[in-house]
Amino acid sequence: MGLELSIEWLSLLLFGSLAVLLALGLPMAFCTGSLAIIFLYVFGTPEILNMVPNRIFPFMTDYQLSAVPLFIFMAAVLEKAGIIEELFDVIYKWLGGIKGGLASATVIACTALAAMVGVVGATEVTMGMIALPAMLRRGYDPILSCGALLAGGTLGILIPPSVMAIVYAVVAQQSLGELLIGSIFPGFLLSGLYIAYVTLVSYIWPSKGPALPVEERVNFREKLRLLKKTVAPIFLIILVLGVIFLGIATPVEAAGIGTFGALFVCALHRRLNWINVSDAAMATLKATAMVMWIFFGATMFVGFFIVKGGQTFVADSIIGTGLPPYGILVVMMVILFILGMFLDWVGILLLTVPIFLPIMKSLTFDGVLGLPGVAPDDVGLWYGVIFMVNMQMAFLSPPFGYSLFYLKSVAPPQISMAMIFRSAVPFLCLQATGLALCILFPQIILWLPRTLYGGQ
């Protein structure tokens, strides 16, 4: 028999130990995994140790997770194909004549890339090397430039094909197709908010986002000629999303089709060679291995906490506050935002969704301020997309927002870390606005899946 400890003290000891190990800079996968094994041994029983293979094996054999390496490989191949540079070149020449046009072009290019690759790191780094120097050369405000780039890059985890949606669907046992379709309108809503903000700022303070000089602009005929460069990326987007929406293929099959499409586009650009394919494969291997190790560690960690009564303890503590359902949802969103300041989204998803989702499904959301509510069968889908919108904030929130460091790694020397932190603040507010709109108006999320799949 293991040692006995009340769930309150056990929770404090478990999560306190995790915080200490993370503060020491240890990788999250090994922090959660090692703590789970130690606590299972000290506070569990020999029978509970059977939980280790029982929780890991389903992840190792889950069919839907095979889409993760496929989409990551697709992103890596497209990065090698040079398609990102061409896409930005076309969009900025179309929009360069208006104030803030380059910043808007950055957001639009990031939105298009999000619909092709679903990986934040590739978008942030590549666009950081292309778009940021272009904006700074033309006199754009560094804070506005960095902010547009940071916010646009985070759309990769929301707009399908999203790696986060795949992981969420597996953990929450939610329909992946519905999650991907439900995240489209929220993604475009956020993209629109970013474009509206940079345009408004550029028109109020023209020096922050000046239009391109007349001599650098291209005529309408040239703009039309440039559009042929967008044929390949648009075809790839339609190919991947179209086969999902029309029910021709599952999301995993669509990932395979998209991977083949990415290789075809790379060949079209005469960049399909063994070096590029090898580099893309190695990047995929590293990223997938990192995600899976976090999976294994976090699922054991959460499994131990649930077995010892942690899920009931957290549920009773949250519901015991006496807050109404929407108040409880706000508390969850605040907790997720705070966790996002310190943890990777994979870890947050695996630690919180198994605990928060059952609480959400036990509550009734009838709407606020006379607005429509959410049917009980739709709560899982609604919360899933809201979770993904919230996790975008984790990429921008100091001190450990991943996007902040992605950008710093490729930014010119005059762009300090403090400037990057400051540039994220207004876009964090826009993300919070988008999150609030998705909570108040759930049809932003639910209308398209229900239209395509029927139901409520």
C-alpha positions in Angstrom: 0.0 0.0 0.0 1.2 3.5 -0.7 1.1 6.5 1.6 -2.2 8.1 2.2 -2.6 11.9 1.8 -5.8 14.1 1.5 -6.6 15.2 -2.1 -6.0 18.8 -1.1 -2.5 18.2 0.1 -1.8 15.8 -2.7 -2.9 18.3 -5.3 -0.7 21.0 -3.8 2.3 18.6 -3.6 1.7 17.3 -7.2 1.3 20.6 -8.9 3.8 22.4 -6.7 6.4 19.8 -7.7 5.5 20.3 -11.4 5.9 24.1 -11.0 9.4 23.7 -9.4 10.7 21.3 -12.1 9.4 23.5 -14.9 11.0 26.6 -13.2 14.3 24.7 -13.3 13.9 24.5 -17.1 13.3 20.7 -17.4 11.3 19.6 -20.5 7.6 19.2 -19.7 7.3 15.6 -21.0 9.9 14.4 -18.5 8.6 16.6 -15.7 5.1 15.1 -15.9 6.2 11.6 -16.7 8.7 11.3 -13.9 6.4 12.9 -11.3 3.6 10.5 -12.4 5.8 7.5 -11.9 7.2 8.7 -8.5 3.8 9.6 -7.2 2.3 6.3 -8.4 5.0 4.4 -6.6 4.8 6.5 -3.3 1.1 7.1 -3.1 -0.4 4.3 -5.2 -0.6 0.6 -5.2 1.0 -2.1 -7.4 -2.3 -2.4 -9.2 -2.4 1.3 -10.0 0.9 0.9 -11.8 -1.0 -1.0 -14.5 -2.4 2.4 -15.4 0.9 3.4 -17.1 0.6 1.0 -20.2 -3.2 1.3 -20.1 -3.0 5.1 -20.7 -0.1 5.2 -23.1 -1.0 2.4 -25.4 -4.3 4.0 -26.7 -2.3 7.0 -27.8 0.3 4.9 -29.6 -2.4 3.1 -31.6 -4.8 6.0 -32.2 -5.5 6.4 -35.9 -6.4 10.1 -35.8 -3.0 11.0 -34.4 -1.3 9.8 -37.6 -2.5 13.1 -39.1 0.0 15.0 -36.8 3.2 14.0 -38.6 1.5 14.2 -42.0 0.5 17.9 -41.4 3.9 18.8 -39.9 5.7 17.2 -42.9 3.3 19.1 -45.2 4.3 22.4 -43.5 8.0 21.6 -43.6 7.8 20.7 -47.3 5.9 23.9 -48.2 8.5 26.0 -46.3 11.2 24.4 -48.5 9.2 25.1 -51.6 9.5 28.8 -51.2 5.7 29.2 -51.5 5.5 31.5 -48.4 7.8 34.1 -50.0 5.7 34.1 -53.2 2.4 34.4 -51.4 3.6 37.4 -49.4 5.0 39.0 -52.5 1.6 38.8 -54.3 -0.5 40.0 -51.3 1.8 43.0 -50.4 1.9 44.2 -54.0 -1.9 44.1 -54.1 -2.3 45.9 -50.7 0.8 48.0 -50.6 -0.9 51.1 -51.9 -3.1 51.5 -48.8 -1.9 52.6 -45.4 -1.0 49.7 -43.2 -1.1 47.5 -46.4 2.1 45.6 -45.6 0.9 44.7 -42.1 -2.5 43.6 -43.5 -0.7 41.6 -46.2 1.3 39.9 -43.4 -1.9 38.9 -41.6 -3.6 37.7 -44.8 -0.5 35.7 -45.8 -0.4 34.1 -42.3 -4.1 33.3 -42.6 -3.5 31.6 -46.0 -0.5 29.7 -44.5 -2.6 28.6 -41.5 -5.1 27.0 -44.0 -2.2 25.1 -45.6 0.1 24.0 -42.8 -1.5 24.3 -39.3 1.8 24.8 -37.6 2.7 28.1 -35.8 6.5 27.8 -35.7 7.0 27.4 -39.5 4.8 30.4 -40.2 6.3 32.7 -37.5 9.9 32.0 -38.5 9.5 32.2 -42.2 7.3 35.2 -42.2 9.6 36.8 -39.7 12.5 36.5 -42.1 10.4 37.8 -45.1 7.8 40.3 -43.9 9.4 42.0 -40.9 12.5 43.3 -42.8 10.1 44.4 -45.7 8.0 46.4 -43.2 10.9 48.0 -41.4 12.6 49.0 -44.6 9.5 50.9 -45.6 9.3 52.9 -42.3 6.7 50.8 -40.5 6.5 51.1 -36.7 8.4 48.1 -35.3 5.8 47.5 -32.6 2.9 47.4 -35.1 5.0 45.2 -37.5 6.0 42.7 -34.8 2.4 42.6 -33.4 0.8 41.9 -36.8 3.3 39.1 -37.5 2.9 37.5 -34.0 -0.9 37.5 -34.1 -1.1 36.4 -37.7 1.2 33.5 -37.0 -0.9 32.1 -34.2 -3.8 31.5 -36.5 -2.0 28.3 -37.5 -3.3 26.5 -34.4 -6.9 27.5 -35.1 -7.7 27.6 -38.8 -7.8 24.0 -40.2 -5.8 21.9 -40.8 -4.9 22.4 -37.1 -2.6 20.1 -35.2 -4.2 21.3 -32.0 -7.6 20.2 -33.2 -6.3 16.7 -33.9 -4.9 16.4 -30.4 -8.0 17.8 -28.8 -10.2 15.5 -30.8 -8.3 12.4 -29.5 -8.2 13.5 -25.9 -11.8 14.7 -25.7 -13.2 12.0 -28.0 -14.7 14.7 -30.2 -15.4 14.6 -33.9 -12.3 15.9 -35.6 -14.2 16.9 -38.7 -16.7 19.0 -36.7 -13.8 20.7 -34.7 -12.0 21.6 -37.9 -15.1 23.1 -39.5 -16.2 24.8 -36.3 -12.9 26.6 -36.1 -13.1 28.3 -39.5 -15.3 31.3 -38.7 -13.5 32.0 -35.4 -10.2 32.0 -37.3 -11.4 34.4 -39.9 -13.0 36.5 -37.2 -9.7 37.0 -35.5 -7.9 37.5 -38.8 -10.4 40.3 -39.6 -9.9 41.9 -36.2 -6.2 42.0 -36.7 -6.5 43.6 -40.2 -9.1 46.1 -38.9 -6.7 47.1 -36.1 -3.6 47.6 -38.1 -5.6 49.5 -40.8 -7.2 51.8 -38.2 -3.9 52.5 -36.4 -2.2 53.2 -39.8 -4.9 55.7 -40.8 -5.0 57.4 -37.3 -1.1 57.6 -37.2 0.0 57.4 -40.9 3.7 57.3 -39.9 3.1 53.9 -38.2 2.1 52.2 -41.4 2.8 54.3 -44.5 1.6 53.2 -48.0 4.1 52.1 -50.5 5.7 54.9 -52.5 4.0 55.4 -55.9 7.1 54.2 -57.8 7.0 50.8 -56.0 3.4 50.1 -56.8 2.3 47.9 -59.6 -0.5 48.5 -62.1 -3.7 46.4 -62.3 -2.5 44.3 -65.2 0.6 43.4 -63.2 -1.5 42.5 -60.2 -3.6 40.2 -62.3 -0.4 38.6 -63.7 0.9 38.0 -60.1 -2.2 36.1 -59.2 -1.0 33.0 -61.1 1.5 32.6 -58.3 -1.4 31.9 -55.9 -2.9 29.1 -57.9 -0.8 26.4 -56.3 -1.5 27.4 -52.6 -5.2 28.0 -53.3 -5.5 24.7 -55.0 -3.8 23.0 -52.0 -6.2 24.7 -49.5 -9.2 23.7 -51.5 -7.9 20.2 -51.9 -7.2 19.6 -48.2 -10.3 21.3 -46.8 -12.6 20.4 -49.7 -12.2 16.7 -49.3 -13.0 17.0 -45.5 -16.0 19.3 -45.9 -17.5 17.2 -48.7 -17.0 14.0 -46.8 -14.8 12.5 -49.5 -12.0 11.8 -47.1 -11.4 11.7 -43.3 -9.1 14.4 -41.9 -6.3 11.8 -41.7 -6.8 10.9 -45.4 -6.9 14.6 -46.2 -3.6 15.0 -44.4 -2.1 12.3 -46.7 -3.6 14.0 -49.8 -2.2 17.4 -48.6 1.3 15.9 -48.1 1.3 14.6 -51.6 0.0 18.0 -52.8 2.8 19.7 -50.9 5.4 17.5 -52.6 3.8 18.2 -56.0 4.0 22.0 -55.3 7.6 21.7 -54.2 8.4 19.9 -57.5 6.5 22.6 -59.4 8.8 25.2 -57.9 11.8 23.0 -58.8 12.8 22.5 -55.2 12.0 18.9 -54.7 15.4 17.3 -53.9 16.7 14.8 -51.4 18.2 17.5 -49.2 14.9 19.4 -48.8 12.9 16.2 -48.3 15.4 14.9 -45.8 15.4 18.2 -43.8 11.6 18.2 -43.8 11.5 14.6 -42.6 13.9 15.3 -39.8 12.0 18.4 -38.7 8.8 16.3 -38.7 10.5 13.5 -36.7 11.7 16.0 -34.0 8.3 17.8 -33.7 6.3 14.6 -33.6 8.5 13.0 -31.0 8.2 16.0 -28.8 4.4 16.0 -29.0 4.2 12.3 -28.3 6.6 12.4 -25.3 4.5 15.2 -23.8 1.4 13.0 -24.5 2.9 10.1 -22.6 4.0 12.1 -19.6 0.9 14.3 -19.3 -1.6 11.4 -19.7 0.1 9.5 -16.8 0.2 12.6 -14.7 -3.5 13.4 -15.2 -4.4 9.7 -14.9 -2.8 9.5 -11.4 -4.6 12.7 -10.4 -8.0 11.4 -11.6 -7.5 8.0 -9.9 -6.8 9.7 -6.6 -10.0 11.7 -6.9 -8.5 14.9 -8.3 -11.2 15.3 -11.0 -14.0 15.2 -8.4 -12.0 17.6 -6.2 -11.5 20.2 -8.9 -15.2 19.9 -10.1 -16.5 20.3 -6.6 -14.2 23.3 -6.0 -15.2 25.1 -9.2 -18.9 24.3 -8.9 -18.8 25.0 -5.2 -18.0 28.7 -5.9 -21.7 29.1 -6.6 -21.0 30.9 -9.9 -23.4 30.5 -12.8 -22.3 28.4 -15.8 -20.9 31.3 -17.7 -19.1 32.5 -14.6 -17.5 29.0 -14.3 -16.5 29.2 -18.0 -14.8 32.5 -17.4 -12.9 31.1 -14.4 -11.7 28.2 -16.7 -10.6 30.7 -19.4 -8.6 32.7 -16.8 -6.9 29.5 -15.6 -6.1 28.5 -19.1 -4.7 32.0 -19.9 -2.5 31.9 -16.7 -1.2 28.4 -17.6 -0.5 29.6 -21.1 2.0 32.1 -19.7 4.2 29.2 -18.6 3.3 26.0 -20.3 3.1 24.6 -23.9 -0.4 24.2 -25.3 0.0 20.4 -25.6 0.6 20.1 -21.9 -2.2 22.5 -21.0 -4.6 20.5 -23.2 -3.6 17.2 -21.7 -3.7 18.5 -18.2 -7.0 20.4 -18.3 -9.3 19.0 -20.9 -9.9 15.7 -19.1 -10.9 17.7 -16.0 -12.7 20.7 -17.4 -14.7 19.1 -20.2 -16.8 16.9 -17.9 -17.6 19.9 -15.8 -18.7 21.9 -18.9 -20.9 19.0 -20.1 -22.6 18.9 -16.7 -23.7 22.6 -16.9 -26.5 24.2 -18.9 -25.7 27.2 -21.1 -28.9 29.0 -21.9 -27.3 32.1 -23.2 -26.6 35.5 -21.6 -28.2 38.9 -22.3 -31.0 37.3 -24.2 -28.6 35.7 -26.7 -29.0 32.1 -27.9 -27.5 29.4 -25.7 -25.8 26.1 -26.5 -27.6 22.7 -26.8 -26.2 20.1 -24.4 -25.0 17.9 -27.4 -23.0 20.9 -28.7 -21.2 21.9 -25.5 -18.2 19.6 -26.3 -17.6 21.1 -29.8 -18.2 24.7 -28.5 -15.8 24.3 -25.7 -13.2 22.7 -27.9 -13.1 25.6 -30.3 -13.2 28.1 -27.4 -10.2 26.3 -25.9 -8.3 26.6 -29.2 -9.0 30.3 -29.4 -7.8 30.8 -25.8 -4.6 28.8 -26.6 -3.7 31.3 -29.3 -3.2 33.7 -26.4 -0.7 31.3 -24.9 1.6 31.8 -27.9 1.6 35.6 -27.3 1.5 35.9 -23.5 4.8 36.8 -21.7 7.0 35.6 -20.2 7.1 32.3 -22.1 4.9 32.7 -25.2 6.5 30.6 -27.9 5.7 33.0 -30.8 7.6 35.8 -29.0 10.8 33.7 -29.1 10.2 32.4 -32.6 10.1 36.0 -33.8 13.1 37.1 -31.7 15.2 34.3 -33.2 14.9 35.8 -36.7 14.3 39.5 -35.9 16.9 42.2 -36.8 19.2 43.2 -34.0 17.4 46.5 -33.4 14.2 44.6 -32.3 14.6 44.0 -28.6 12.7 41.4 -26.5 10.9 44.2 -24.7 9.6 45.6 -28.0 8.3 42.2 -29.0 6.5 41.9 -25.6 4.9 45.3 -26.0 3.8 44.5 -29.5 1.9 41.5 -28.3 -0.3 43.4 -25.8 -2.9 45.0 -28.2 -3.2 41.7 -30.1 -3.8 39.8 -26.9 -6.7 42.2 -26.2 -8.0 41.5 -29.7 -7.7 37.7 -29.1 -9.6 38.2 -25.8 -12.3 40.1 -27.7 -12.6 37.3 -30.3 -12.8 34.8 -27.4 -15.6 36.8 -25.8 -17.5 37.0 -29.1 -17.3 33.2 -29.5 -18.7 32.7 -26.0 -21.5 35.2 -26.3 -22.4 34.2 -29.9 -21.9 30.4 -30.0 -23.3 30.2 -33.5 -20.0 31.7 -34.8 -18.6 28.2 -33.9 -21.7 26.0 -34.3 -23.5 27.2 -37.4 -21.2 25.7 -40.0 -20.8 22.2 -38.5 -24.5 22.0 -37.9 -25.2 23.2 -41.5 -22.9 20.6 -43.0 -23.5 17.7 -40.6 -27.1 18.5 -39.6 -28.3 18.2 -36.0 -29.0 21.1 -33.7 
